[in-house]
Structures are given as structure tokens and as C-alpha cells.
Amino acid sequence: MCGIVGALTDRPVAPLMLDALRRLEYRGYDSAGLATLADGVLHRRRAAGKLAGLEAVLAAEPLPGTSGIGHTRWATHGPPTVANAHPHVAGRVAVVHNGIIENHAALKAELKAEGVVFTSDTDTEVVAHLLDRAIRHGQTPQEAMAALMPRLAGAFAFVVLVAGEDDLLLAARRASPLAIGLGDGEAFVGSDAVALAPLTRRIVYLEDGDWAVLRRGGVRVFRDAGVPVERPEQISTVTSAMVGKGNYRHFMEKEIHEQPEAIAHTLHAVLDPGTGRATIPPPLDAPGIPKITIVAAGTSYYAGLTARYWLESLAGIATEVELASEFRDRDAVLPPGGVAIAISQSGESLDTLMALRRAKELGQKVLALVNVPESTIARESDGVLLTRAGPEFGVASTKATTAQLTALCALAIALGRAHGRLSEERATALREALVGLPGRVGEVLQHEAHFMRIAHDLARARDVLYLGRGLSYPIALEGALKLKEITYIHAEGYAAGEMKHGPIALIDETMPVVILAPTDGWFEKTASNVSEVRARGGKVILLTDAAGAARLGEPGDHVIVLPTVDPMVAPILYAVPVQLLAYYAAVEKGTDADQPRNLAKSVTVE
């Protein structure tokens, strides 16, 4: 999760941008770099490692100029080397970039066929070359940007500096944050308003799909291939108590919107950029594993329940999922040569840590799935599978959850291929479905007004039932947990087939029933549950795709139509709308979505 900044000033720009990068270093510290313009000529300094490395380079070789861009990197494509550090330069164009260009391989092949030579392993460099090619062929920088945007797929934000254009920055965002700051005869851009806070309080937030032309006299914002739009200027109210929230009311809201980026970064951590295949970490690289035991708590436990479906159906490995707090205190019987997977966002959850140690006592090798590589659970495990969600401050986990699901699905695909359970054709199709998820999640996030309307009614309920079958069942549990955590509304998640075995007695005209129904192998049976809920007067909130909505939607229902995806990856996508429903219900009720009562982010006590 990289940090980017740009500035057009009447002062030496390098010190200003370096200071802004210090406030963005939490987003990445694998390398850093700056590019400036002086007398119309591009100058660049880069260094591997933390920002201190770049500071040393600048002390030895200061950068001139009053226009520039800067970057602090969390490595995705390519190792953290100087060659892969941003800004990337092609001819007259320098680019800093956050996120993933999903179709970079096809664009790179197109450019290579024309004789273009690449100097890095990054996806970013294709943006610089495409813009430079268009400018060399006679387009203005703005025309080149308008032509480029429809060609790019993925979740990204980037800023462009062009040699010979001292009063110009180009900026764009799609499912990655970007804020523009306006001063007196100055303009700035950064990954969030915190980076710009010492420079200006006048902020323009780009919306998803926007791109902008910045000049010292102001900013013009466009959509798609060049349709101008208006975005309001706001006075930033960022304080030390709101660090990192940007234009969002709560960290939870911000982190929900960071999921395209978190999923993309996790994918590029677990998938080889050359082959697209996942590396199987130790100890799962051993042949003939008799059983996998997943230990976790809370939301991570539901991620484990989803992984059980994947590991058994895709990889053919017997899998059990255990609540860490229960597993550590019972006499579990585990086979020799088995593997335990300990899932924890923080890597410090005490119940999961103790379950990990218990698994080791029972002769199991342990793989940690964590978001913090330096955590205790990571250090005590035999192998580590890292998610790349970045810091998560909201107590109710959002982006860490979808990052966990993404990593687990990629792992199951890799194991399925290694064990001969999956054909290469099917494995490739599943990997492509995963790679497309950041864009699909971005599509869901563009329809928040619909979730707000539904949440307005949901917030008035006393009880809510969540139903799902198969891969949707753990997400039903997750949806109920999210609602309970931050709204204090009683909610329960059930396997839809169990509804007739008790919960159906609760359904009446006052109870909303959230039903997860992607068109998968369980769809027909779920359709029967929808009819049973309606017959008893329940208020149906249906989460499905276009085909499911055409089949099941009826007047009086709330229907949320989600993008159509491969059923195997649907749980990752469907986790997002249940988060949004809970979040907006909490806003409607006025509860604190970030710090719900009685809860903490990381449970480190028994």
C-alpha cells in the first residue's frame, strides 16, 4: 500500500515532499523516491529501504525545482530495489503509482512489440511509456491522459510529472485514495489529507474513476475519456485524533474502501507476477499431508470456515476448523504429519497463540496467516503466509478479512494444482477470477446510496437473521457478527438448510432476513428458503447477482445486485456488502463504528 505525493509550488519542492512522505511511510517502506522539474528538465533520486535512505541520497545530491512528485513503496511487482523504486521515467514522463494495473502484462507486450525497453519489474512503468508514446505522437499531456484512462484495468492511483510542463501535474484514482490540496498559487496531491495537512487545509477529494489536471491556479477534474465534472472544495478538519481517516467519518468506512487495494496487494504477495501461480509456503509444501486444522477466533474463524470448503473441494485435503479458545483446552486428536493454520490479523491474539502452541505439542507443523510479519504468531510458526492489508484501526475487521480470504483461496488453488486435483485450465480460471476481484469490489463500493437506504430500515430492527448455504454460510455468520459488533442489534447467522430446524419460528413481519444467494451450486435450495421466509412475512434483503435477481427478486424485497463472479471467489465479494450494511446501520443508530463498546482490536487477554 504505497504512499504518493505531488506538488506545484513557488518554493524548493523536495523538502516539502520529503516531509509529506514521512507522514505516508506507514503505507510502505520498501523504497522511496522523488522526481522534480528544474528548467523544464526531469531530475530523479531514489533509494531502497526506508525513507532515511532517500534522505541520505538527497543530502549528498539535492534536488532542484519547484514542481515534483514523490513515492514511498510497499513492493508488489518486483523486489524492493532502486530499479523498482518510484518514480518511473519514460522519455518526458515520470510517474508515481499506488495499487495494481491488472492488465499491465498485455500493455507491456504491446509496448515491447514496438521496441520499448523496460528498466523495472513493476506494472507502473507501462503507464509512463504509454503516456510518453502518446505525447511523442503529438497529443497534449491532457489528451494523452484522456486516452489512457479507459485502457487501464485495476485498482490504482497515480500522479504524473511531464518534462517541459513546469505548471502541470496529472492525477488519477480508481478504487485507491487520492486527495488534492489547493493553496495560494500552489497545488498538491497525496494519498490522504494527512500528508497534505501542513501544506493546506483546502482539499478536493477525487471520486472513484476521476482524473485531474493540476496547475498552480487550480484543478480541473474529469471522468472517463475526458468529461469534465465538479468536485467540491472542502476545509480539512484532520486532527491528531483522526490521523489517516481522510475524507471518511470512521476508520471502518475508510478501510472498507481500501479493500480493492488490500486484495490486490495480497494477491501480488501470494501470486508469482511472472506465472500467476501461488507459492506454497512451508509446512504445506510437504507431500501427503493427512489433515489441516485451522485455529482462529472471531472474524478470522469465519475466514477459516470458508477456507475449509476451498481446501477440501479444490485441494482434496481433509480440513477442520477450530475455535482457538476451545481447541487449546480440549484433548484434540490430530494425525502425525498434520498441519495447523493459525489465522490472526494482528498475530497477537492470545487464544490463537495458545492454540498454535497446543497444536505444536500435538505434533503439528504450523503455518501463520497474519497481517503483521513481526508478530508473535508469525515468529513462533514454521511458515508464514502474509496478507498485505496495511494497518487496520477499526475494531470490526474489514479489509484484513477479505485479504485473509484472498490469501486462503489462492493457497487452496495452488494446493489443488500441486496435488493433481485441479486442471491447469481450471486453476488459471480461478486465479483470473481472483485477480479481477479488486475491480468487482470497486463496483460494489460505487453503490453506497443503495446500502444506506436499506440500512435505514435495518437499523430499526430488534433481531436480524442471516442465511447462506455452502460457501455463503460463513459469510452469513460474518454478516451477523458485524451487525452485532457495531450496532448492538441481535443477529444470528445460520446455514440456510437449518432454518427449518428451529430459526423459522422466529420469522415474522418485524424480522429482516438477509439471504446470500449467488448463482452457484446451492442456488436452487437457497431459492426455496427465500420462498419460506416470504411465506411467513419476513422482510427479505437479498444479496445476489443479476441472474439471481431476475429469478428471485420480488416487489417489497430489498435486492442488492452484485457483480457476477466465479462461485468459488464469491465469498470474498459478498463479504463487502454485509460490511456496508452493518456500517451504515451503525451510522443510522449513532453508535461508534470504530470503537464499539466492550471490544478491542486485538484480544490479548483470556
Secondary structure, DSSP 8 states (H G I E B T S, - for coil): --EEEEEE-SS-HHHHHHHHHHHHGGG--SEEEEEEEETTEEEEEEEESSHHHHHHHHHHS----SEEEEEEE---SS-S-TTTSS-EEETTEEEEEEEEETTHHHHHHHHHHTT----SS-STHHHHHHHHHHHHTT--HHHHHHHHGGG--EEEEEEEEETT-TT-EEEEEEBS--EEEEETTEEEEESSHHHHTTT-SEEEE--TTEEEEEETTEEEEEETTTEEE---EEE----GGGTT-TT-SSHHHHHHHTHHHHHHHHHHHHB-TTT--B---TTTTSS----EEEEE-HHHHHHHHHHHHHHHHHH---EEEEEHHHHTTS-----TT-EEEEEESSS--HHHHHHHHHHHHTT-EEEEEES-TTSHHHHTSSEEEE-------SSS-SHHHHHHHHHHHHHHHHHHHHTT-S-HHHHHHHHHHHHTHHHHHHHHHTTHHHHHHHHHHHTT-SEEEEEE-GGGHHHHHHHHHHHHHHH--EEEEEEGGGGGGTGGGG-STT-EEEEE--SSTTHHHHHHHHHHHHHTT-EEEEEE-HHHHHHH--TTSEEEE-----TTTHHHHHHHHHHHHHHHHHHHHT--SSS-TT--SS----
